[in-house]
Amino acid sequence: MAAAPGGFEQAGELKIGQVGIANLRVRELDIDKLEREMRERVERAPKLFERAAVVVDFGHLSSTPDAGAAQSLIDALRRAGVLPVALAYGTSAIEALARQIGLPLLAKFRAQYEPMGERVDTPAANAPQARNTPPPPAAEPPPTTVARAAAGMIHTTPVRSGQQVYAQQRDLTVCATVGAGAEVIADGSVHVYGALRGRALAGAQGNEGARIFCREFHAELVSIAGHYKVIEEVPKELRGKPVQVWLDDGKLRMEELA
């Protein structure tokens, strides 16, 4: 995310999760600054962020804050206009903190920040093999499952306000319009062969190589692997035009399609 006005790094990096819940990664526990930044986001895009559900992620801090500081931040975010609903799961200390301040833990949002394909150690993976016993063969997915994933998902009817279409582990192609207040999500890329007026989220599980393409750009919000822009941040010359959106070194880029 770009530096804040004046050349200072932002205290909190806001990312959008797979189901439209915002994830606030706290980079610096400066409660006044975090409250100010969040209030500015709400004022800039009230339809998206006013009373929006937010998951607070303390995992980037060098130490877990105490319950008093965490509660002060929760109260500050509420004053700014959003609704903190959970903490992002990280360590046993975070779990204890969540219990102290009466919030649940949500684990899936942390995957948005992790590299794709990173190995996760499990007790089964680390257990020694019995001598002279060959390891069991790797299970192969049914061919029909692979074929469906490779083909992508095609949606042929308009996506209306309040509707959500999600393509899991594949691309999404919408052969119609996406209305204001609607949401299209894909773990791969999103293609809209019509007007895009709602929200489009590509790379929902962290795929930074995903892209968004649309024939007519009016999007309320576009996001790739959690990096987002709202319509107020989009150059006016791109509105109503065919546009592609992609990530370049962690920064969201967009340009008119030729």
Residue pairs with C-beta under 8 A, 6 or more apart in sequence:
1 10
1 13
1 14
1 227
1 250
1 251
2 251
3 9
3 10
4 10
4 37
9 27
9 28
10 27
10 37
11 26
11 27
11 28
11 29
11 30
11 33
11 34
11 37
12 24
12 25
12 26
12 27
12 28
12 34
12 37
12 38
13 24
13 25
13 27
14 22
14 23
14 24
14 25
14 38
14 41
14 228
15 22
15 23
15 25
15 109
15 112
15 113
15 223
15 226
15 227
15 228
16 22
16 23
16 201
16 221
16 223
16 226
16 228
17 23
17 55
17 108
17 109
17 112
17 226
18 108
18 112
18 166
18 185
18 201
18 204
18 205
19 164
19 185
20 164
20 183
20 199
20 201
21 52
21 53
21 54
21 55
21 85
21 109
22 49
22 52
22 53
22 54
22 55
22 82
23 54
23 55
23 57
23 88
23 109
23 112
23 226
24 34
24 38
24 54
24 55
24 56
24 57
24 77
25 57
25 59
25 60
25 88
25 113
26 34
26 56
26 57
26 58
26 60
26 61
26 73
27 60
27 61
28 34
29 61
29 65
29 69
29 73
31 69
31 72
31 73
31 76
32 76
34 73
34 76
34 77
35 76
35 77
35 79
35 80
36 80
38 49
38 76
38 77
38 80
38 81
38 82
39 79
39 80
39 81
41 49
42 49
42 50
42 80
42 81
42 82
44 230
44 232
44 233
45 220
45 221
45 230
45 231
45 232
46 81
47 220
48 220
48 221
48 230
49 81
49 82
50 81
50 82
51 81
51 82
51 83
52 82
52 83
53 82
53 83
53 85
54 77
54 82
54 83
54 84
54 85
55 84
55 85
55 86
55 87
55 88
55 106
55 109
56 70
56 73
56 74
56 77
56 84
56 86
56 87
56 88
57 87
57 88
57 90
57 109
57 110
58 64
58 65
58 70
58 87
58 88
58 90
58 94
58 97
59 88
59 90
59 91
59 94
59 110
64 91
64 93
64 94
64 97
65 73
65 97
66 97
67 97
67 100
67 101
70 97
70 100
70 101
71 101
74 84
74 101
74 103
77 83
77 84
78 84
84 103
85 103
85 104
86 98
86 103
86 104
86 105
86 106
87 94
87 97
87 98
87 103
87 104
87 105
87 106
88 94
88 105
88 106
88 107
88 109
88 110
89 95
89 105
89 106
89 107
89 110
90 110
94 105
95 105
98 104
98 105
111 205
111 206
112 205
112 206
112 225
112 226
113 206
113 226
114 206
115 206
116 205
116 206
116 207
116 208
129 135
148 170
149 169
149 170
150 170
151 170
152 167
152 170
152 171
152 172
152 173
152 188
153 165
153 167
153 170
153 171
153 172
153 173
153 186
154 173
154 175
155 165
155 172
155 173
155 174
155 175
155 176
155 184
156 175
156 176
157 176
158 176
158 177
158 178
158 179
158 194
159 165
159 174
159 176
159 177
159 178
159 179
159 182
159 183
159 184
159 198
160 179
160 182
161 179
161 180
161 181
161 182
161 198
162 181
162 182
163 179
163 182
163 183
164 182
164 183
164 184
164 185
165 172
165 174
165 183
165 184
165 185
166 172
166 184
166 185
166 186
166 204
167 185
167 186
167 187
167 188
168 187
169 187
169 188
169 205
170 186
170 187
170 188
171 186
171 188
171 189
171 190
171 191
172 184
172 185
172 186
172 188
172 189
172 190
172 191
173 191
173 193
174 184
174 190
174 191
174 192
174 193
174 194
175 193
175 194
176 193
176 194
177 192
177 194
177 195
177 196
177 197
178 184
178 192
178 194
178 195
178 196
178 197
178 198
178 200
179 197
179 198
180 197
180 198
180 220
181 198
181 220
182 197
182 198
182 199
183 198
183 199
183 200
183 201
184 190
184 192
184 196
184 198
184 199
184 200
184 201
185 200
185 201
185 202
185 204
186 201
186 202
186 203
186 204
186 210
187 203
187 204
187 205
187 207
187 210
188 202
188 203
188 207
188 210
189 202
189 203
189 210
189 211
189 212
189 213
190 200
190 201
190 202
190 210
190 211
190 212
190 213
191 213
191 214
192 200
192 212
192 213
192 214
192 215
193 215
194 214
194 215
194 216
195 214
195 215
195 216
195 218
196 214
196 215
196 216
196 217
196 218
196 219
197 218
197 219
197 220
198 219
198 220
199 219
199 220
199 221
199 222
199 223
200 212
200 214
200 219
200 221
200 222
200 223
200 245
201 221
201 222
201 223
201 224
202 210
202 211
202 212
202 223
202 224
202 225
202 245
203 209
203 210
203 224
203 225
203 226
203 247
204 225
206 225
206 226
207 225
208 224
208 225
208 247
208 250
209 247
210 224
210 225
211 224
211 244
211 245
211 246
212 222
212 224
212 243
212 244
212 245
212 246
213 242
213 243
213 244
213 245
213 257
214 242
214 243
215 242
216 240
216 241
216 242
217 234
217 238
217 239
217 240
217 241
217 242
217 243
217 254
218 231
218 239
218 240
219 231
219 234
220 230
220 231
221 228
221 229
221 230
221 231
222 228
222 229
222 245
222 252
222 254
223 229
224 245
224 246
224 247
224 252
225 247
227 247
227 250
227 251
227 252
228 252
229 252
229 254
231 239
234 254
235 254
237 256
238 254
238 255
238 256
241 256
241 257
242 256
242 257
243 254
243 255
243 256
243 257
244 254
244 255
244 257
245 252
245 253
245 254
246 252
246 253
246 254
247 253
